[in-house]
């Protein structure tokens, strides 16, 4: 026996319209999600995209062709974005709010580091992080920090950012350096071996070739240090 619908006949067009709206809205959301995922995806990345539900008051226009998606020029990955869909034949436009998570392997410190420290392979390791939440940027390759020093201390588990890096090392541990000593207006120059590294202005220890003594000095230039009084 066929069961009679409990929905009044005069409400059937409303349900049909609501169903058509939902199907059209879901198609637009799917288009925006698929395009945004392809736009930001790179090898090794993990992209999570979720388009917001469209208001029932928004009537998606019909488009006989595939919708074209885009973002504003120079749009960066962010937790919330608005993808514009445009119908090529009619010129109709829709804004689809989308939530984005873009997971990428970035460099994270393995131990506490101090201001002036150089970064070595043992100081960092790769961890997957949502880069849309990294407002200060990130570094994902060790060669990006080659010869650079930290401009501030970092705790263990900190994401390495461009802003945490200062200048490059003018002197490295083990370098042969020119050692300048000044006393009563007299300048004496000799050679030595740097026992530490640093950029201009950094303090380090130097072994004097002539005397064999280890003294404190500051970096004046590449390969040049000055003995502290």
C-alpha positions as CSV (number, residue, x, y, z in Angstrom):
1,X,0.0,0.0,0.0
2,X,1.5,3.3,-1.1
3,X,2.0,5.8,1.8
4,X,0.5,9.2,1.3
5,X,2.9,12.1,1.8
6,X,2.2,14.1,5.0
7,X,3.5,17.3,3.3
8,X,0.6,19.5,2.1
9,X,0.6,19.8,-1.7
10,X,1.0,23.6,-1.6
11,X,4.3,23.2,0.3
12,X,5.9,20.9,-2.3
13,X,7.2,23.7,-4.5
14,X,8.9,25.3,-1.5
15,X,10.7,22.0,-0.6
16,X,11.7,21.6,-4.3
17,X,13.2,25.1,-4.3
18,X,15.0,24.5,-1.1
19,X,16.4,21.2,-2.4
20,X,17.6,22.9,-5.6
21,X,19.2,25.8,-3.6
22,X,21.1,23.3,-1.4
23,X,22.3,21.3,-4.4
24,X,23.4,24.5,-6.2
25,X,25.1,25.9,-3.1
26,X,26.9,22.6,-2.4
27,X,28.2,22.6,-6.0
28,X,29.6,26.1,-5.6
29,X,31.2,25.2,-2.3
30,X,32.8,22.2,-3.8
31,X,34.2,24.2,-6.7
32,X,35.7,26.7,-4.3
33,X,37.2,24.0,-2.1
34,X,38.7,22.0,-5.0
35,X,40.2,25.1,-6.6
36,X,41.7,26.4,-3.4
37,X,43.2,23.0,-2.6
38,X,44.9,22.9,-6.0
39,X,46.0,26.5,-5.7
40,X,48.0,26.1,-2.5
41,X,49.0,22.4,-2.7
42,X,52.7,21.6,-3.1
43,X,54.6,18.3,-2.9
44,X,54.7,17.2,0.7
45,X,52.0,19.6,1.9
46,X,48.7,18.6,3.5
47,X,45.8,21.0,2.7
48,X,42.5,21.0,4.6
49,X,39.7,23.2,3.1
50,X,36.2,23.7,4.3
51,X,33.8,26.2,2.6
52,X,31.2,27.8,4.9
53,X,27.5,27.1,4.3
54,X,25.8,29.7,2.1
55,X,22.9,31.7,3.6
56,X,19.5,30.5,2.4
57,X,18.9,34.2,1.5
58,X,21.6,34.0,-1.2
59,X,20.3,32.7,-4.4
60,X,23.1,31.1,-6.5
61,X,22.7,32.3,-10.1
62,X,22.6,29.8,-12.9
63,X,25.7,29.4,-15.1
64,X,25.7,27.3,-18.3
65,X,29.5,26.9,-18.0
66,X,32.0,25.9,-15.4
67,X,32.6,28.6,-12.8
68,X,36.0,30.2,-12.7
69,X,37.6,30.6,-9.3
70,X,40.2,33.2,-8.1
71,X,41.7,35.0,-5.2
72,X,42.8,38.6,-4.9
73,X,46.2,39.3,-6.3
74,X,49.1,38.3,-3.9
75,X,46.7,36.6,-1.5
76,X,48.7,34.7,1.1
77,X,47.6,31.5,2.9
78,X,45.4,32.5,5.8
79,X,42.9,30.7,8.1
80,X,40.0,32.4,6.4
81,X,39.8,33.4,2.7
82,X,37.1,34.4,0.3
83,X,37.2,32.6,-3.1
84,X,35.5,34.5,-5.9
85,X,33.6,32.4,-8.4
86,X,32.8,34.0,-11.8
87,X,30.5,32.7,-14.6
88,X,32.4,33.3,-17.9
89,X,29.2,33.7,-20.0
90,X,27.0,35.8,-17.8
91,X,29.6,37.6,-15.6
92,X,27.8,36.6,-12.4
93,X,30.0,36.5,-9.3
94,X,29.8,34.7,-6.0
95,X,32.0,35.1,-2.9
96,X,32.5,31.8,-1.1
97,X,34.0,32.1,2.4
98,X,36.5,29.3,3.0
99,X,38.5,28.0,6.0
100,X,42.0,26.9,5.1
101,X,44.7,24.8,6.9
102,X,48.0,24.4,5.1
103,X,50.3,21.9,6.8
104,X,54.0,22.0,5.8
105,X,57.2,20.8,7.4
106,X,59.1,23.7,9.0
107,X,62.2,23.9,11.1
108,X,61.6,23.8,14.9
109,X,64.3,24.1,17.6
110,X,65.3,21.0,19.4
111,X,66.9,22.8,22.4
112,X,67.0,26.2,23.9
113,X,69.2,28.6,21.9
114,X,70.8,31.9,22.9
115,X,71.1,35.2,21.1
116,X,74.2,35.1,18.9
117,X,74.1,31.3,18.4
118,X,74.6,29.9,14.9
119,X,72.1,27.2,13.7
120,X,73.4,23.7,12.9
121,X,71.6,20.6,11.8
122,X,71.5,19.3,15.4
123,X,69.7,22.5,16.6
124,X,66.5,22.0,14.6
125,X,64.3,19.3,13.1
126,X,61.3,19.3,10.8
127,X,57.8,19.4,12.2
128,X,54.4,19.6,10.4
129,X,52.7,22.9,11.3
130,X,49.8,24.9,9.9
131,X,51.6,27.8,8.2
132,X,48.4,29.8,8.0
133,X,48.8,30.3,11.8
134,X,52.5,31.3,11.5
135,X,52.0,35.1,11.3
136,X,55.8,35.8,11.6
137,X,56.7,33.4,8.8
138,X,58.8,30.3,8.9
139,X,62.0,28.6,7.6
140,X,61.8,25.2,6.0
141,X,65.3,24.7,4.7
142,X,68.6,24.6,6.7
143,X,70.5,26.3,3.9
144,X,68.3,29.4,4.5
145,X,70.1,29.9,7.8
146,X,73.6,29.1,6.7
147,X,76.0,31.5,8.4
148,X,73.3,33.4,10.2
149,X,73.1,34.1,13.9
150,X,70.0,34.3,16.2
151,X,69.0,37.9,17.1
152,X,67.1,36.7,20.1
153,X,66.9,33.6,22.3
154,X,64.5,30.8,21.4
155,X,63.1,28.1,23.6
156,X,63.0,24.4,22.6
157,X,60.1,23.7,20.2
158,X,60.0,27.2,18.7
159,X,59.4,27.6,15.0
160,X,62.4,29.2,13.4
161,X,61.3,32.5,11.8
162,X,63.2,35.0,9.5
163,X,62.8,37.6,12.3
164,X,64.7,35.5,14.7
165,X,67.8,35.7,12.6
166,X,70.4,38.4,12.6
167,X,73.4,39.0,10.5
168,X,75.8,36.4,9.1
169,X,79.0,35.3,10.9
170,X,81.9,37.5,10.1
171,X,84.1,35.1,12.0
172,X,83.7,31.4,12.6
173,X,85.2,29.1,15.2
174,X,88.6,27.9,13.9
175,X,89.1,30.8,11.5
176,X,92.5,32.4,11.3
177,X,92.0,36.1,12.2
178,X,94.0,39.3,12.4
179,X,94.2,40.3,16.0
180,X,94.4,44.0,16.8
181,X,95.6,45.3,20.2
182,X,95.7,48.9,21.2
183,X,97.5,50.3,24.3
184,X,98.3,53.9,25.0
185,X,97.6,54.9,21.4
186,X,99.9,52.2,20.0
187,X,98.3,49.7,17.7
188,X,99.8,46.2,17.4
189,X,98.6,43.6,14.8
190,X,99.3,39.9,15.0
191,X,97.5,36.7,14.0
192,X,95.4,34.2,15.9
193,X,92.8,31.5,15.8
194,X,89.1,32.3,16.7
195,X,87.7,29.9,19.3
196,X,84.2,31.1,18.7
197,X,82.2,32.8,16.0
198,X,80.0,35.8,15.6
199,X,79.0,38.8,13.5
200,X,80.4,42.3,13.9
201,X,80.4,43.4,17.5
202,X,80.2,39.9,18.9
203,X,82.5,38.9,21.7
204,X,84.6,35.8,21.4
205,X,87.9,34.1,22.6
206,X,91.0,34.2,20.4
207,X,94.3,32.3,20.8
208,X,97.2,34.6,20.1
209,X,99.7,32.9,17.8
210,X,102.7,34.9,19.1
211,X,102.1,34.3,22.9
212,X,99.9,31.3,22.8
213,X,97.6,33.1,25.3
214,X,93.8,33.0,24.9
215,X,92.2,36.5,25.1
216,X,88.8,38.1,24.9
217,X,88.1,40.1,21.7
218,X,85.3,41.6,19.7
219,X,84.7,41.1,16.0
220,X,85.4,44.2,14.0
221,X,85.1,42.9,10.4
222,X,85.3,39.7,8.4
223,X,88.5,38.0,9.7
224,X,89.4,40.9,12.0
225,X,89.1,41.0,15.8
226,X,90.2,43.5,18.4
227,X,91.5,42.6,21.8
228,X,89.4,43.8,24.7
229,X,91.3,45.9,27.4
